[in-house]
Amino acid sequence: MPVRLRTLEAMMLLIAARMLVRFVPLARWKGLLGDSQTPENSANRDAADANGNTELTVRQCVAAIRRGSFRLPGTICLPQAIGLQWMLARRGISSTVTIGFMPVSRRGDADDLHAWVDWNGHKILGDRGENYASLLQFRKNFRSRNCKSGTV
């Protein structure tokens, strides 16, 4: 899939995610993000997805979300994480959206809450290098497939 089309897809998903987060209570849309998990029970189950084509597809999706976010000012971390998870889900790739919070000792600014996406044991979007404690995790699981780059 050409870069421009992937960026357009990302922008449409980001707009949908922004509207969802802004206007619909979490209790109504959390099911769209997959199975809710406690941080203690989450295990890395993306190893089956880790092949060369899938890794390339994941990188392309992350780049598209970043380009789309750049073109849609004000797109914060949660809509970005939701948009990326939806984009990966369209390609049959499992991922986990985590919503976390800053430890009490370091709280006090607008970045007390944060969201990120994990795939194959790595933060692929939203890694700030800071230690946020996990509050909620939502996992979309798919059976292992041969995912080709750019397939929808």
N, C-alpha and C positions, 0 to 999 in steps of 0.2 A: 504494500500500500504506500503510495507517495506520501512524503512528509506533510504536504499541505492538507491532504485529506485526513491524515491522522491528527493533525493539529485542530482541524475543524471538528472532528469527532470529539476530541478532548474538550474543546470550548463548549460544545453543546452539553456534554456530560457535566462540566463544571457549572454551567448556568443552572441545569436541573438540580444539581447538588446544593448550590447556593440557595435556590428557592426552597428546597426541602428543609434545609437547616434553619432558614429564616422564618418560614411561615407554618411549619408543621411540627407539633411536639415530638420529641424523641420517641416516646412510647408508641407513636403511630408508624414511624418509619424505620425503627431499628431492625426489624425483620428483613428489610431490603439489603442489609449489610451481611447477612449470614447468621450463623449460629453464635449466640452470645456465650462467652466463656469467661471464667475467672482467670486472672493472670497465672495462678498456680497450676491450673489444669491445662494450660495451653502447651502444646508440644509442637516441635518442628516437624511438620508433615509434608513439607514441600520437596523433599528429596526426589520423589518420583517425577517432579516437574523439571528437575535440573538437567536439561540437556542443552546443547549449543544453540539450537533454534529457539528454544523457549527463553533462554537468557537474553538473546538478541531482541526478541519480542518484548520482554520485560523492560529492557533498556530503552527501546523505542517508545514504549508507552509512557515511561517516566519522563522522557524528554518531551513528548507531546503535551503532557500535563503541565510541565514547567513552561513550555512555550505558550500554551493556552492561558495559564495564570498570569503570565507577563502581559498578555493582550487584554486581560480582564482585570484591571486594577481592583484591589480590595478583596481578592479571593484568598481567604485565609486557609490555614492548614486543614481544617476539617473537611470543607468541600473538596480540597485537593485530594485528600486521602480517599474520600468517597468516590470521586471521579476516577481515580486510578484503579480502585478496586473494581468498579463497574467495567472499566476498560479491559482489565485483565480477565474478568469473568466472561466478557464477550468472546474472549479467545480461549476459554476453558482452562485458565491458569488460577490455581488456588492462591489466596493471599489472606492476610490478617490486618484489619484496621484496629489500631490501639489508640484509645483516648487516655491520656495520662495527666498527672498534675505535678507541680513543683513541690518538693518537700517543704514543710512548714518553715523551716529555718531560712529558706531563700525566697519566700513568697513576698508579694507586694507590688508587682507591676502587671501589665496587661497580658503577660505571657505565662501566667500561672497554670493555664491549661494548654495542652498541645495534643495533636493527633499525628500519627505516622502510619506507614504501611510496611509490613514485614513480608518478605518472600525468601524462602530457602534459608531462613535463619539470619537474614540481614535486613536492616532498615534500608529500604530502597527509596523512600520519600519521607522527608520530615526529620532526618537525622541532624540534630543541632549540636550533637556532641555533649549534651547536658544530660544529667540523670533525672529523668521524669519517672515517677512511680506510676505503674499501670493501674488504671481505674476500671476501664471496660475494654473488652476485646471482642471483635466480631470477625468470624472466620467463614470464608466461602471455600468449600471443598469441591474438588472435581476429581474424578478418576483420572489416572495417568493416561495421557493421550500423546500422540505425536503432533504437537502444535507447531505449525510452520509460521515463520515470520510473516506478519501482515494478514493472516487469515482472520476472518471474522466469524 
